[in-house]
Amino acid sequence: MRRDRNETRRLVLRGLRDGFPIGLGYFAVAFSLGITARGAGVSPLQGWIASILNHASAGEYALYSLIAANAAYWEIAAVIFVTNMRYLLMSASLSQKMPRQAGFLRRLTTGFFITDEIFGLGIAWPGTLSSLYLGAAFVLADAMWATGTLCGILAGNVLPAEVVTALSVAIYGMFLAIIIPPARKNRTVAGLVLAAFAFSFAASRLLPGLSEGMRTVILTVTLSATAACLFPVSDGDEDGTEGGMKA
Amino acid sequence: MSQGGIWIAILVAAAVSLAVRALPLTLIRRKIRNRFIRSFLFYVPYVTLAVMTFPAMVDAAVHPAAGIAALFAGTAAAWSGAGLFPVAIISCVVEYLTGLL
């Protein structure tokens, strides 16, 4: 499939534009992650590479904690699997937006791009997914993520604590920007978002031993399956909601 | 952990993360026709993001009131059609200002 240079340019620019705000939020989160990594004895280069390759806040936090605890490699593999299990669902969801002819390498790289926020951009994209758009957003955001980790390891705690806290809220603001517009258009999605808030809150307070990653997986599977039984979607619903989303 | 050990740990983590992210995308090659699975996958993203947003957003703030204020401000902004960046900035600013109170 060929596309002209203008089209390529347009997709890349749009990806960079949408990736930048994500990267800003990432920088702040990764900075505080870098402070954790430094405590675990991770060098700046190691932290930078680990962030480029893993790019997952909960997963990396777990990784640095396990390194600090001198954990076994199989244990690291198991914990990373569980903390990142939600990406299995996101990847399955994105598979439905890939063009059918997409080959192995393109699918592999698109999978590598998945983070909570990049996935958000992916589902907000109307129709068949553009890997070029998603890739441009990812590369910029991931570079800022890795730079944030690097700076955190090098500089330690130089930003005022209030600023770091305020910046860490940015990620959740982005999540809201992704879920609220479709919730406004589709009552089932709205009800589901409210139910997810309620159950997530209840689980966090009643089952403090349950990790955030596991909570996300369990609630996502049960609530989505319940909604799929009670309110199955038709083609029209899916297109209507996705087409109406803005990111 | 030794420096070499840390490198191995990083590579193990990277390999597992890549597998989790890429396996469904590479294995599921066709449009799923089953209505239940299609509906399930349609709802997944909203539930995942909602679960991750609350109460994490409130817990991340300096105190719960600042987090709730940011949550409402962000929701209102997104409701009225603001994009990713404006909603993120509004949430940060509201958290920062109410956090000072």
Interface residues (C-beta under 8 A of the other chain):
Chain A: D18 F20 P21 I22 L24 G25 A40 G41 V42 S43 Q46 I49 A50 L53 N54 H55 A56 G59 E60 L63 L66 I67 A68 N70 A71 Y73 I76 A77 I80 F81 N84 M85 R86 Y87 L88 L89 M90 S91 A92 S93 L94 S95 Q96 M98 R100 F104 R107 L108 T110 G111 F112 I114 D116 F119 G120 I123 E162 V163 T165 A166 L167 S168 V169 A170 I171 Y172 G173 M174 F175 L176 A177 I178 I179 I180 P181 P182 A183 R184 T188 V189 L192 V193 A196 F197 F199 S200 F201 S204 R205 E212 R215 T216 L219 T220 L223 S224 A225 A227 A228 C229 F231 P232 V233 D237 E238 K246 A247
Chain B: M1 Q3 G5 I6 W7 I8 A9 I10 L11 V12 A13 A14 A15 V16 S17 L18 V20 R21 A22 L23 P24 L25 T26 L27 I28 R29 R30 K31 I32 R35 F36 I37 R38 S39 F40 L41 F42 Y43 V44 P45 Y46 V47 T48 L49 A50 V51 M52 T53 F54 P55 A56 M57 D59 A60 A61 V62 G67 A70 L71 G74 T75 A77 A78 W79 G81 A82 G83 L84 F85 P86 V87 A88 I89 I90 S91 C92 V93 E95 Y96 G99 L100
